[in-house]
Amino acid sequence: MSTPVRVRFAPSPTGFLHVGGARTALFNWLFAKRHQGVFVLRIEDTDKSREREDAVAVIYDGLRWLGLEWDEGGDKGGKFGPYFQSERNGIYEKYLKILEEKGHVYSDQGAIRFRSPLRPVVVDDLVCGRIEFDRTMEPDMTIRRPDGSWIFHFVNVVDDIEMRISHVIRGEDHLTNTSKHVALYQALEIVPPRFAHIPLILNRDGSKMSKRDEGSSITTYIEQGYAPEAVRNYLCLLGWSPKDNREKLDIEEIIQLFDLEKVNRRNASFDLDKCFWLNWQYIAQMPVSRFRELSLPFIEKAGIQVTDDAYLLGVLKIVQEKIKLLKDVPDWIGYFFTEQYEYDPEAVAKTFAGPEVMHRLGQLRDAYQSLESWDAATLESGLKSLAPKIPCKTGELIHPARLAVSGRSVGPSLYHMLEVLGRERVLSRLQRTIERFSK
């Protein structure tokens, strides 16, 4: 590509990073990475009526969580962004003066309006193809309000010129704005960037996804404990695919494959169940060190005290395949870190019924106490060899043992759980259970 690639994501600070906006940011980021270009973040904050105090932080947090860092560098060794439109008034004044000198604007009841050229505008869109806009009946466009604030269309074009944006990649809902923007470029005698309008994201019922719909906010995924790489992977598939039916793709491979010409023209259908499934796959298959990194904020928030990191890694390794959302990690591991765990009353009523149960647990405790090694294979062999001697079924030892050492009837593999808990904890918990529930 002869022209250096420079793209931008330009959200308004409304306190909400929508899935659609995040997907737009992602496609821009991918395109920049694919062509060794620059990804610019620009905050379009000229409309103060829509702005929220914490809104910019929400945008930063969402982009960084997804791994979409905007580029730095630029003049005088300073940061290249983000830009804030509210800090660029002098630049807009300069371009307004150019339009005034060329006779393209006039004042009307305090507002400044652009004289719309009453002729068709043709746009060769990289996704939508060749589109001709009929502007012969177009009313003159306001570019500055009576209160002095700027209209989106004007500052959007000025910023793209000043930031040397080569490709404008945005949602298809902006397609109708393109003719207005091209008219401004023509009036300023500047060649427009290439446009690529990506498909809308729709709900499964075909309605346009709004901020009220489930799964529409990136903040939801952060709070629920989705893996960022899983959500990013899923967003890539909303309007683009590698054309070989694969769904789980490493981001480096996606960068190499990403091309605007492969973006689907049809609207994308958002499927939260598919995103949930993909997240489960990512969690199950990621290195335990990454699982620990993502789980730690939820563990800390739950107040679980971790004093031994090696022990934590051992615990996480055996529950990892069970976890579908990271917010569930504390519930799966809590009993590993306290002796004050509660016993599930329904499980107690079902599993500890009958006087022979505690007697069997006593025999299991004695058998385990005499083991020379403490590993899952030895623990399994010990239990299974004890059962016929009692005699009882293996399940009549497995289920009471699990409930005794964890307080619950479900969990990771019993023998791996016993191995990680360690000899001292297991024997102590078996003894304490026997004393509490013996009749």
Residue pairs with C-beta under 8 A, 6 or more apart in sequence:
1 35
3 166
4 37
4 38
4 164
4 166
5 31
5 32
5 35
5 36
5 37
5 38
5 166
5 167
6 32
6 37
6 38
6 40
6 163
6 164
6 165
6 166
6 167
7 28
7 29
7 31
7 32
7 37
7 38
7 39
7 40
7 165
7 166
7 167
7 168
7 169
8 28
8 39
8 40
8 41
8 42
8 159
8 160
8 163
8 165
8 168
9 21
9 24
9 25
9 28
9 29
9 39
9 40
9 41
9 42
9 63
9 68
9 70
10 41
10 42
10 43
10 44
10 156
10 159
11 17
11 21
11 25
11 43
11 44
11 59
12 43
12 44
12 45
12 47
12 50
12 51
13 43
13 44
13 45
13 50
13 51
13 52
13 55
13 56
13 58
13 59
14 50
14 51
14 52
14 55
15 52
15 54
15 55
15 58
16 55
16 58
16 211
16 217
16 219
17 58
17 59
17 62
17 63
17 217
17 218
17 219
18 209
18 211
18 216
18 217
18 218
19 201
19 209
19 215
19 216
19 217
19 218
19 235
19 238
19 270
20 171
20 200
20 201
20 209
22 62
22 63
22 66
22 218
22 235
23 198
23 201
23 235
23 238
23 239
24 169
24 170
24 171
24 198
25 63
25 66
25 68
26 66
26 68
26 232
26 235
26 236
27 169
27 198
27 239
27 240
27 258
27 263
28 39
28 169
29 39
29 68
30 236
30 254
30 255
30 258
31 37
31 167
31 169
31 258
31 260
32 38
32 39
32 71
33 39
33 255
33 258
34 255
34 256
34 258
34 259
37 166
38 71
38 73
38 80
39 68
39 70
39 71
40 70
40 71
40 80
40 81
40 82
40 83
40 163
40 165
41 59
41 63
41 70
41 81
41 82
41 83
42 81
42 82
42 83
42 84
42 85
42 159
42 163
43 56
43 59
43 82
43 83
43 84
43 85
44 85
44 152
44 155
44 156
45 51
45 56
45 84
45 85
45 86
46 85
46 86
46 149
46 150
46 152
46 155
47 149
47 152
48 149
58 219
61 219
61 222
62 218
62 219
62 222
63 69
63 70
65 218
65 222
65 228
66 218
66 228
66 231
66 232
66 235
67 228
67 229
67 232
67 251
68 232
70 80
70 81
70 82
71 80
71 81
72 79
72 80
72 81
73 79
73 80
74 80
74 81
83 159
83 163
85 150
85 155
85 159
88 155
88 159
88 162
91 158
91 159
91 162
92 150
92 154
92 155
92 158
95 154
95 158
95 161
95 188
96 105
96 112
96 143
96 144
96 154
98 188
99 105
99 114
99 143
99 187
99 188
102 187
103 115
104 114
104 115
104 187
105 112
105 113
105 114
105 115
105 143
106 112
106 113
106 115
107 113
108 140
109 146
110 146
111 142
111 144
111 145
111 146
112 142
112 143
112 144
113 140
113 141
113 142
113 143
114 140
114 141
114 142
114 143
114 154
114 183
114 184
114 187
115 140
116 135
116 138
116 139
116 140
116 141
116 180
116 183
117 135
117 183
117 186
117 187
118 135
118 136
118 137
118 138
119 135
119 136
120 132
120 133
120 134
120 135
120 136
121 132
121 133
121 135
121 178
121 179
121 182
121 183
122 130
122 131
122 132
122 133
123 130
123 131
123 132
123 133
123 178
123 179
123 182
123 195
124 130
124 194
125 131
125 175
125 178
125 195
125 196
125 197
126 167
126 194
126 195
126 196
126 260
126 261
127 196
127 197
127 198
127 199
127 260
127 263
127 265
128 172
128 175
128 197
128 265
129 265
131 175
131 178
133 178
133 179
135 179
135 183
138 179
141 151
141 153
141 180
142 151
143 150
143 151
143 153
143 154
144 150
144 151
144 154
145 151
153 177
153 180
153 181
153 184
154 184
156 181
157 181
157 184
157 185
157 188
159 165
160 168
160 193
161 185
161 188
161 190
165 193
166 193
166 194
167 193
167 194
167 195
167 196
167 260
168 193
168 194
168 195
168 196
169 196
169 198
169 260
170 196
170 197
170 198
171 197
171 198
171 200
172 197
172 198
172 199
172 200
172 267
173 200
174 197
175 197
178 195
178 197
181 192
182 192
185 191
185 192
196 260
196 263
198 239
198 263
199 239
199 263
199 264
199 265
199 266
199 267
199 268
200 208
200 209
200 267
200 268
201 208
201 209
201 238
201 239
201 267
201 268
201 269
201 270
202 208
202 209
202 267
202 268
202 269
202 270
203 209
203 213
203 269
203 270
204 269
204 270
204 271
209 216
209 270
210 216
211 217
214 272
215 221
215 270
215 272
215 275
218 231
221 231
223 327
224 325
224 326
224 327
225 294
225 298
225 325
225 326
225 327
225 328
225 329
226 275
226 279
226 325
226 326
227 279
227 282
227 283
227 286
227 294
227 326
228 294
229 251
229 282
229 286
230 275
230 278
230 279
230 281
230 282
230 283
231 275
231 279
232 251
233 247
233 248
233 249
233 251
233 254
233 278
233 282
234 274
234 275
234 278
234 279
236 249
236 254
236 258
237 247
238 268
238 270
239 263
239 264
239 268
240 258
240 262
240 263
240 264
241 262
241 264
242 249
242 253
242 254
242 257
243 262
247 278
248 278
248 281
248 282
249 257
276 324
276 325
279 324
279 325
280 323
280 324
283 291
283 294
283 320
283 323
283 324
283 326
284 320
284 321
284 323
286 294
288 313
288 316
288 317
288 320
289 313
291 316
291 320
291 323
292 312
292 313
292 316
294 326
295 316
295 326
295 329
298 326
298 327
298 329
298 330
299 306
299 312
299 329
299 330
299 333
301 330
302 330
302 334
304 330
304 333
304 334
304 337
305 337
306 312
306 337
311 336
311 420
314 420
315 333
315 336
315 420
316 329
316 333
318 412
318 413
318 416
318 417
318 420
319 329
319 332
319 333
319 411
319 412
322 332
322 411
322 412
323 329
323 332
332 411
332 412
334 341
335 341
335 405
335 406
335 407
335 408
336 420
336 421
339 425
339 428
339 429
339 432
341 406
341 407
342 407
343 403
343 407
343 408
344 403
344 407
344 408
344 409
347 403
347 408
347 409
348 403
348 437
350 409
351 357
351 399
351 400
351 403
351 409
352 358
352 400
352 403
352 437
355 438
355 439
356 392
357 396
357 400
357 437
358 433
358 434
358 437
358 438
358 439
360 390
360 392
360 396
360 397
360 400
361 397
361 400
361 401
361 404
361 430
361 433
361 434
362 430
362 434
363 386
363 390
364 383
364 386
364 397
364 401
364 430
365 427
365 430
365 431
365 434
367 382
367 383
367 386
368 379
368 382
368 418
368 423
368 426
368 427
368 430
369 427
371 378
371 379
371 382
371 423
374 418
374 419
374 422
374 423
375 419
376 413
376 415
376 416
376 418
376 419
377 415
379 415
379 418
379 419
380 415
383 394
383 397
383 398
383 401
383 415
384 394
386 397
387 393
387 394
387 396
387 397
390 397
398 414
399 409
401 414
401 418
401 430
402 408
402 409
402 411
402 414
402 417
403 409
403 433
404 429
404 430
404 433
404 434
405 417
405 418
405 421
405 425
405 426
405 429
405 430
405 433
406 417
411 417
418 426
421 429
